[in-house]
Amino acid sequence: MPDFRFKRLAYVALNVTDGNRSGAFLRDIVGLADGAPAQNGAHFLRCSSDHHNIALYTAGAPGLRRVAFEMESEADLEAVRKHMAGLGLAPVEGSGAGRRLLGIERAIRFSEPASGLTVELLAGMAQLDTPYSRTHTRIVRLGHMVVNSTDQQGTIDFFTKQLNFRVSDVVDGLVTFMRCFPNPLHHSFGVSASSENRLHHVNFMVSDIDDVGRALNRLKKNNIPIVYGPGRHPPSGSVFLYFLDPDGMTWEFSFGMEEFPERNPREPRVLPKSLESFDFWGGQPEARFASVGPIDKRDVVPA
């Protein structure tokens, strides 16, 4: 197994039908701040001092454009680049203009073979002079993203066998939760079995369970569809709340998560294929949950 080392989930890029509307939703309802100024049709938002943690691109339909992970070092990035080239995946280096647009020092992109998901791996992201200022929600970080794959095992195998992700837990036949090693969080990425390659959801972790409760009432007050929760996930121990954005894509707030040591972690558990494996409190997701956001397979070549 390759021994690549990752730092974190850096950002998620999405297609939206109205960048201004989605940006306002993420600022006013979710609690993000503006990132670097919008350029070339890209709107940037953040929950940290990073250049951005979410990138929005106005398009004809909503969708998942790419997911980006930051490596521990440029040496790790170069090692991955050589490995992907050896697999015949033709990783593409970001151009100078593209890197400046995204505030990135160096990056490569390639397509995950099973789902078509564009994966960007980067080394170094610009930090903004103005710190992220929390408003109504104490967001700690961009927590994780889960993707739906028509070839779930193929996508899992690629991330674990070719990128050194580690499986934390499995809900049998439904979803596998992985961490980008050696990041300790229970999962920064997940793969769900599906009939379509698309986004499942994007998560933000909050610092207090009261943030979840306040979000519940704020979402109701603003007529934002709540599609699952509040509840508590058995795999990670997180208290959760899922809701929809103006395009119908699914977002999550969560509080609390198991963390793994780099050495001698516990073995992954296989939970039964049942609703009880997703919510200790017995909740059930609505039909609209995780149903919008097909993978955009045209984004491998950096801007």
Salt bridges, closest charged atoms under 4 A:
ASP34 OD1 - ARG27 NH1 2.95
ASP50 OD2 - ARG8 NH1 2.49
GLU70 OE2 - LYS7 NZ 3.64
GLU70 OE1 - ARG8 NE 2.75
GLU72 OE1 - ARG5 NE 2.77
GLU74 OE2 - ARG106 NH1 3.61
GLU78 OE2 - ARG81 NH2 2.73
GLU78 OE1 - ARG106 NH2 2.57
GLU93 OE2 - ARG106 NH2 2.69
GLU120 OE1 - ARG66 NE 3.82
GLU120 OE1 - ARG109 NE 2.56
ASP169 OD2 - HIS186 NE2 2.63
ASP169 OD2 - ARG266 NH2 2.72
ASP169 OD2 - ARG269 NH2 2.81
GLU196 OE1 - ARG198 NH1 2.99
ASP208 OD2 - ARG138 NH2 3.84
ASP211 OD2 - ARG138 NE 3.42
ASP211 OD1 - ARG214 NH2 3.09
ASP247 OD1 - ARG21 NH2 3.31
GLU252 OE1 - HIS144 NE2 3.11
GLU252 OE1 - HIS201 NE2 3.14
GLU252 OE2 - HIS233 NE2 3.66
GLU258 OE1 - ARG266 NH2 2.86
GLU258 OE1 - ARG269 NH2 3.97
GLU262 OE2 - ARG5 NH1 2.74
GLU286 OE1 - ARG288 NH2 2.97
ASP296 OD1 - ARG298 NE 2.90
ASP299 OD1 - ARG65 NE 3.23
ASP299 OD2 - ARG66 NH1 2.61
ASP299 OD2 - ARG109 NH1 3.81
